[in-house]
Amino acid sequence: VISVDAKKKELIGNFKNAGRGWCQAAEVVNDHDFESEALGKAVPYGIYDLNHNRGYVYVGQSADTAEFAVDVIAQWWQTVGCRDFSHAPCLLVLCDGGGSNGWRSRLWKVQLQEQLADLLELEVTVCHYPKGASKWNPVEHRLFGPISLNWAGKPLRTFDTMLAYIRGTTTRAGLQVSACLVEQLYERG
């Protein structure tokens, strides 16, 4: 069982990040966050493994598309999932009802069939949370909540800085998070 979702897109550059951080002197950042001044836009897509309390965040650099979401899940399965769940004949995916993994998206369904079910010979079941209930999706409060607390008040100046904050996220319950940058560019439409 995995829980998946995309976190809000973050501008990478010398921009203010909401929250408080304790330091000797205030960080000097731009007072406006114009996209034209950014080094790029990060699209964090998280996979939370409920059984092992582990999070995997894949940071894209373009758009949050259904193709991106399924590519990330397939990459996770090939590197981690098939090892941790070597005898699992099926995969249950919990996700909210909108965005790149929405219940209406035909591309999401086609990509899941082609890249996970057919290519990896895996039975895939998707459970969408109803509208307004995505706050109960475990990836939201068990993975993205602690990540947001970890980088609160700290500017995300580079992709490497962002990945370091994600990887450095832990909780008392023993959450372990790994993160990687996705180089492939995805276009909308």
Number of C-alpha atoms within 10 A of each C-alpha: 14 21 22 25 26 24 19 12 17 17 25 23 21 21 22 20 18 13 12 11 15 8 7 6 6 9 14 10 15 13 9 10 16 11 12 8 14 16 14 17 18 25 23 27 23 27 28 27 18 14 9 11 14 18 27 24 28 25 24 24 21 19 17 23 20 23 21 25 25 23 17 21 22 20 15 16 17 13 10 13 17 13 11 12 13 9 8 12 10 14 18 13 17 23 27 24 20 16 17 21 28 17 18 12 15 12 16 20 17 15 19 24 18 13 18 22 18 13 11 14 13 15 14 15 14 17 13 18 18 12 10 9 11 18 12 12 18 20 25 21 13 18 28 25 13 17 20 18 15 18 22 17 17 21 21 23 18 17 20 13 15 22 19 16 19 26 19 15 21 17 12 5 8 10 16 17 22 16 20 17 17 18 10 9 10 15 10 9 4
